[in-house]
Every structure is written in structure tokens, then in C-alpha cells.
Amino acid sequence: MRIIYYAVVLCFSFVLAVSLLAEQREPSAVETGSIRGQIANEAGRPEPVENATVFICDAVSGMPILTTTKRELDSDRLMEGMKHFWFAVSDKQGRFEFDDVPIGKYRLVAQSWKGAKGMPLFQGEPGTVLVLHGISEKVSVKANDVTQIKTRKLGNEELKIVTDPEAPHNFLLISQKPQIGDAVLGPVGWGPGFISGLIGVTRMEKPFVTLTGLPDGEQIHVGLMNYDNNPGMGGDSYTVGRDKVVRLKIYATWSTGKYEPPKRLEKLTEHLEKKDVSVSSLLGLKGKNANDNQVIIDLMKNDYDRIIEVEGIGKFRVADVLAASRYQELREFHRKRRARK
């Protein structure tokens, strides 16, 4: 069980705001342009927001661009922090700029941490209030040209998220697009849509964070990974304005970690337990082990939405079967832990 969780972390923690090591090579000569930006309110009027951090990301994938290479995150090698993302910090008038930007299309995400000036060092508390200043989509950069843009605020609503159990040391991602899999799958279940719709990202060094600048009445989707020695996973969707405070479950093998499946997956999880069903055969994996991390990664990448008929239970997506299998493992782990007491 722990091996699975650790492997998941190693493969996917880069999309949880852990930047990746850039390849140590000289970048080839490319044509570049510049971006001149302005923080703006919902109506598009300039806002004098000082010390906002503005990330530049790929327009399609949503992945941050690295300052060292001016390219998307390189998923081959891990690095240690968000400080390697390419970002700008706004001045007193809320203006910011990026120079020598390779031609192409980008997406900008603006945010700040209350009490911090620009990008926190993240060596301690980065702030328990994350202020979302908005996004700018489909920013086109042309050779030897200056692109003028505004990051437009999405709204003025607030939401406080408290982890359950209350545990520090979390990465939290906030998106306008849902995950493709259940929360128990962690980053494996996020999918490219979730990443491409990000509107904010932070570290939680306390078990709570307040998000401000959210769009009223709309849904937001969050993904969490707790980077304890034995990592925990979480995620949920919320309608902004419905609740002011929400509890976000962390699924983990800790003594306080959550392990029960949501109602929609209860029967499937129990079926896997009672019938001792082979998940590999259920998914049609000839000669492959459904507990192998690379198999899980490949399934979630290429086959997550395929429908599986489970005898006597109903129809489920491949992503749901994998999630139920994870819940089955967690429940078994906690049963054995309790029995040892």
C-alpha cells in the first residue's frame, strides 16, 4: 500500500506545484516577444494590486513555464519548488511584464498571499489567505512584438478549506475544471483538463486556507496532496457561495486518515472485497497487474472513461474501478492496523 502511494508521488508531484529540474543544455535560438500586463477587476478596469505573483503557463496544457528554459515543465526530473516557475511580480499600479517570451500561446494566472510580498520562500508559513487576482487566456506572443493583456478577476467570494483530519504540509490546486478520477487517486486522477483550468496553487503549512476572489455561484474543483512521509490524497468540488467553510478529506494510511469510499462507490468497493474479484481481469488487463503503478498511470491517461460491466453491481468507468480498488486497499490496511492494537 505504501509503495503505491510513494510511486504515485514520484510520478506526479510535479503537477502539485513541485517544479521539475530543467535539462542542462543551451536553449536553441528562438524568436521572442514581450508581454505587458495589468491586474484588473471583474469589469476589466485596472486595479493597483502590488506584489501579486503572475505565473506564465502553456495555453493548452496549463503547465507552468520554467524560468530556466522558457519551456513547459520537464516531467523527467524533479526539483524542489515553485520558485523555478517563471513568474512576474506586479508593481504599485498592478502592472507586470515578461520579456524574451518564445513566440506561442500562453495562459497567465495571478495570485498573492496575504502578508507576503511576491513569491513566498515557502520555508515557513506562506500565508493562510490566498488571493486570486484572475487569469488571462489565449495570450498570443509574436516575434519582436509587445502583447498587452489584463488578468481579469473571477469574482469576490471567499471559501475557507479545512483539512480532515487537520494536517499541515499540503499542496493545494484550485481549478475551474473537474478531475477525471476520484479524490483517493490523488494526482493520477486529476487529468489534463483539471490542470489546464487552474486558477490558483499554494502550499498549506497549516491545516486550513481561505481562498478569496472566487466566482460566485460557479463550481471550483480542488486537488490536494499531503507531503508527509506517508503521503495523503484529497480532492473535491464546491459551489462557490453555498458554504463559507468546507472540510476536505485526506485519504491516507495514517491512524487518522480517511478510508471509506463515497456512496456511489460503496457497492463496488464491497464487491471487490467480498467476491475477491481480480481487478486486472475485471479491466481486461491481459498479463498486466492492476496494482502496478505504470499500469494505473496508463489507464488513467488513455482509458479512464471506458465503461466496465460489473456483474450484479452495474456499469462503472475504469477510473471508478481503480478508485474502488484503492479504497479496498485502504480499508484493509486500517482493519489490520486496528487489529494490531
C-alpha positions in Angstrom: 0.0 0.0 0.0 2.7 2.5 1.0 4.7 1.5 -2.1 1.8 2.5 -4.3 1.4 5.9 -2.6 5.1 6.7 -2.9 5.3 5.7 -6.5 2.3 7.9 -7.3 4.1 10.8 -5.6 7.3 10.3 -7.5 5.4 10.2 -10.8 3.0 13.1 -10.3 4.1 15.5 -7.6 5.3 17.9 -10.3 1.7 18.8 -11.1 1.1 19.6 -7.5 3.2 22.7 -7.7 6.6 20.9 -7.3 8.7 22.2 -10.2 10.9 20.0 -12.2 14.6 20.1 -13.0 15.3 21.7 -16.3 17.6 20.0 -18.7 21.1 21.4 -18.5 21.6 22.4 -22.1 21.8 25.6 -24.1 18.3 26.5 -25.4 18.2 26.8 -29.2 17.7 30.2 -30.7 14.1 31.1 -30.9 12.1 34.2 -31.8 10.7 36.0 -28.9 8.3 38.8 -27.9 7.1 40.5 -24.7 4.0 40.7 -22.5 2.9 43.8 -20.7 0.2 43.1 -18.3 -2.2 44.8 -15.8 -4.1 43.3 -12.9 -7.8 44.1 -13.5 -11.2 43.7 -11.7 -14.2 41.8 -13.0 -15.2 44.6 -15.2 -11.7 44.8 -16.8 -10.7 48.0 -15.1 -7.1 48.3 -13.8 -6.6 47.5 -10.1 -3.5 48.8 -8.3 -2.6 45.5 -6.8 1.1 45.4 -5.6 3.2 42.3 -5.1 0.8 39.9 -6.9 2.6 36.9 -8.4 1.7 36.2 -12.0 2.6 32.8 -13.5 3.0 32.2 -17.2 1.8 28.8 -18.4 1.2 26.9 -21.6 -2.1 27.9 -23.2 -3.2 24.3 -23.9 -1.8 22.1 -21.1 -1.9 24.8 -18.4 1.5 23.6 -17.2 3.8 26.4 -15.8 6.8 27.5 -17.8 10.2 27.2 -16.2 12.3 30.4 -15.9 15.5 28.4 -16.7 14.4 27.0 -20.0 11.4 29.1 -21.1 9.7 25.8 -21.7 6.9 23.8 -20.0 7.8 21.7 -17.0 10.0 18.8 -17.9 8.4 15.7 -16.3 11.6 13.6 -16.4 13.3 15.2 -13.3 12.0 16.5 -10.0 13.1 19.8 -8.5 12.3 21.4 -5.2 9.8 24.3 -5.5 7.5 26.8 -7.2 10.4 29.3 -7.2 11.5 27.8 -10.5 8.2 28.6 -12.2 8.5 31.7 -14.5 6.6 34.5 -12.8 6.5 38.3 -12.6 5.5 40.5 -9.6 3.2 43.4 -10.0 4.2 47.0 -9.1 2.2 49.6 -7.2 -0.1 50.2 -10.2 -0.7 46.4 -10.7 1.5 46.3 -13.8 3.8 43.4 -14.7 5.9 42.3 -17.6 7.6 39.3 -19.2 10.4 39.8 -21.7 12.1 37.4 -24.1 9.0 35.1 -24.3 9.2 32.5 -27.0 6.5 33.0 -29.6 3.4 31.0 -28.9 0.2 31.0 -26.9 0.1 31.3 -23.1 -2.2 31.4 -20.1 -1.5 33.7 -17.2 -2.6 33.1 -13.6 -2.3 35.9 -11.0 -2.5 35.4 -7.2 -1.0 36.7 -4.0 -0.6 35.6 -0.4 -1.9 37.9 2.2 1.1 39.3 4.2 3.6 38.2 1.6 5.5 40.3 -1.0 5.5 38.4 -4.2 6.5 34.8 -4.2 7.0 33.4 -0.6 10.1 31.3 0.1 7.9 28.5 1.4 10.4 27.7 4.1 7.8 28.6 6.7 4.2 29.8 6.5 3.3 31.2 3.0 0.1 32.7 4.4 -3.3 31.2 5.2 -5.1 33.6 2.8 -4.7 33.0 -0.9 -6.0 36.0 -3.0 -6.9 35.0 -6.6 -6.5 38.0 -8.9 -7.7 36.3 -12.1 -6.5 34.8 -15.3 -5.8 35.7 -18.9 -6.5 33.1 -21.5 -5.0 32.6 -25.0 -2.3 35.2 -24.8 -0.6 35.2 -28.1 3.1 36.3 -28.3 4.5 37.3 -31.7 8.1 37.8 -32.7 9.6 41.2 -31.8 6.2 42.4 -30.6 4.6 43.5 -27.3 1.4 41.8 -26.3 -0.8 44.0 -24.0 -3.1 41.9 -21.7 -5.1 42.1 -18.5 -5.6 39.4 -15.9 -9.3 39.7 -15.1 -10.6 38.8 -11.6 -13.2 36.0 -11.5 -15.2 37.2 -8.5 -15.2 38.4 -4.9 -16.4 35.3 -3.0 -14.5 33.6 -0.2 -14.2 30.0 0.8 -12.3 28.5 3.8 -11.0 25.0 3.3 -10.1 22.9 6.4 -8.4 19.5 6.0 -10.0 16.5 7.6 -8.0 15.3 9.5 -6.5 18.6 10.3 -3.0 18.1 8.9 -0.3 20.6 7.7 2.1 20.3 4.8 -0.3 20.2 1.8 -0.1 21.2 -1.8 -3.5 22.6 -3.0 -4.5 23.3 -6.5 -7.7 25.1 -7.4 -9.3 24.7 -10.9 -12.4 25.7 -12.9 -12.4 22.2 -14.5 -13.1 18.9 -12.7 -10.8 15.9 -12.1 -11.3 12.8 -14.2 -11.0 10.5 -11.2 -11.9 10.1 -7.5 -10.0 12.0 -4.8 -8.4 8.8 -3.4 -6.4 8.5 -6.7 -4.6 11.8 -6.0 -2.7 13.4 -8.9 -3.3 10.3 -11.0 -7.0 11.2 -11.1 -6.6 14.9 -11.9 -6.2 14.7 -15.6 -5.1 17.4 -18.2 -8.4 19.3 -18.0 -8.0 20.0 -14.3 -4.5 21.3 -14.8 -5.5 23.4 -17.8 -8.2 25.2 -15.8 -6.0 26.1 -12.7 -6.8 29.5 -11.2 -4.5 29.2 -8.1 -2.0 27.0 -6.3 -0.5 27.1 -2.9 1.2 25.2 0.0 -0.7 24.9 3.2 1.7 24.8 6.2 -1.4 24.9 8.4 -4.4 22.7 8.0 -6.6 25.5 6.6 -6.5 28.1 3.9 -9.0 30.8 2.9 -9.5 31.4 -0.9 -10.7 34.9 -2.0 -11.5 36.2 -5.4 -13.7 33.2 -6.4 -16.6 33.4 -8.9 -19.9 33.5 -7.1 -22.3 30.6 -7.9 -19.8 28.7 -10.0 -18.1 25.4 -9.2 -14.5 25.1 -8.3 -12.5 21.9 -8.1 -9.6 21.3 -5.7 -6.9 18.7 -5.6 -4.7 18.1 -2.6 -1.6 16.1 -1.8 -0.2 16.0 1.7 3.6 15.5 1.5 4.0 13.7 4.8 6.5 10.8 4.9 3.5 8.7 4.1 1.5 11.0 1.7 -2.2 11.6 1.7 -4.5 12.4 -1.2 -7.7 14.6 -1.4 -9.9 16.5 -3.7 -13.5 17.8 -4.0 -15.8 20.1 -5.8 -17.6 23.1 -4.3 -20.3 25.5 -5.4 -19.0 29.0 -4.5 -21.3 30.8 -2.2 -23.1 27.8 -0.9 -20.9 27.3 2.1 -18.3 29.6 3.7 -16.3 26.8 5.4 -15.8 23.2 4.0 -14.0 20.1 5.2 -11.6 18.5 2.7 -11.0 14.8 3.5 -7.5 13.4 3.3 -7.3 9.7 2.3 -4.2 8.1 3.9 -2.9 5.2 5.9 -2.3 7.4 8.9 -4.3 6.4 12.0 -6.5 9.5 11.5 -6.6 9.2 7.7 -9.9 8.7 5.8 -10.5 5.4 4.0 -14.3 5.0 3.4 -15.5 5.3 -0.2 -18.2 7.8 -1.3 -21.7 6.4 -1.5 -21.5 6.0 -5.3 -18.5 3.6 -4.9 -19.7 1.7 -1.7 -21.2 -1.3 -3.5 -18.3 -1.6 -5.9 -15.7 -1.5 -3.2 -17.7 -4.1 -1.1 -18.0 -6.2 -4.2 -14.2 -6.2 -4.7 -13.8 -7.2 -1.0 -16.4 -9.9 -0.7 -16.0 -11.6 -4.1 -12.3 -11.3 -4.1 -12.5 -10.1 -7.7 -9.3 -9.7 -9.7 -9.3 -6.1 -10.7 -6.9 -7.0 -13.5 -9.3 -9.5 -15.1 -12.2 -7.1 -14.5 -10.4 -4.4 -16.5 -9.3 -6.9 -19.2 -5.6 -6.4 -18.5 -4.0 -9.5 -20.1 -0.8 -10.2 -18.4 -0.8 -6.9 -16.5 -1.2 -6.2 -12.8 -3.8 -3.5 -12.0 -1.7 -2.7 -8.9 1.3 -1.8 -11.0 1.7 2.0 -10.9 2.7 2.4 -14.5 -0.4 0.4 -15.5 -2.6 2.7 -13.4 -1.0 5.7 -14.9 -1.5 4.4 -18.4 -5.1 3.5 -17.8 -5.9 6.9 -16.3 -4.2 8.6 -19.2 -5.7 6.7 -22.1 -8.6 4.6 -20.9 -10.2 6.2 -17.8 -13.6 6.7 -19.3 -14.2 3.2 -20.7 -17.3 1.5 -19.2 -16.9 -1.8 -17.4 -19.9 -4.1 -16.7 -19.5 -5.4 -13.1 -21.8 -8.4 -12.7 -24.7 -7.8 -10.3 -23.5 -4.3 -9.5 -23.8 -2.1 -12.6 -21.7 -0.2 -15.0 -18.6 1.8 -13.9 -15.8 3.7 -15.6 -12.3 2.3 -15.5 -11.4 5.3 -13.2 -14.1 4.2 -10.8 -12.9 0.6 -10.7 -9.3 1.9 -9.9 -10.6 4.2 -7.2 -12.7 1.3 -5.6 -9.6 -0.8 -5.6 -7.7 1.9 -3.8 -10.5 2.2 -1.2 -10.4 -1.6 -0.8 -6.7 -1.4 -0.1 -7.1 1.4 2.4 -9.9 -0.3 4.2 -7.9 -3.5 4.5 -4.9 -1.5 5.8 -6.9 0.2 8.5 -8.6 -3.1 9.5 -5.2 -4.7 10.1 -4.0 -1.6 11.9 -6.9 -1.7 14.3 -6.5 -5.5 14.8 -2.9 -4.9 15.9 -3.9 -2.7 18.8 
